[in-house]
Amino acid sequence: MPADASAVYRRYLSAVMFHGHASARACDLGATDLYALNILELSGAMTPGELATRTGLTTGPTTRLIDRLEQAGYVRRVPDPGDRRKVIVEPVASPAALDQAVAPARQRIGEILAGYSPEQLAVLFDYFARATEAYQATAEQLRD
């Protein structure tokens, strides 16, 4: 492994985070708002408590986050079919501005990926899946 592997990886993570913040700003969202919207789009509807757990926020900031996303038309609150005292937050629409904001990066990343063989792509996507689990597990440990 190259001696500067850690620095290369840290620069990569910083660039991904920087792009996420810039993408959020481009569609008038905060970075945490965009992160929560992504969670909802990938995982589906959930209770505000589940969203709070997934984002690492407490209940007050989560309520305000949901309010902002609902006001912008990205999510809605619906009654929980199993318990009408509860609500479920469900994604309604992905921001068109976000699709526009991330389109150039998607295109450039697609061009980079096109240069890899199917075997190399399999390794890359295996890494992404396994690294996702590792980051989620260690985030849970840090929260506890």
PyMOL commands that set and color helices and strands:
alter all, ss='L'
color gray80, all
select helices_A, chain A and resi 5-26+31-43+48-55+59-71+96-114+118-143
alter helices_A, ss='H'
color red, helices_A
select strands_A, chain A and resi 75-80+83-91
alter strands_A, ss='S'
color yellow, strands_A
deselect
rebuild
show_as cartoon
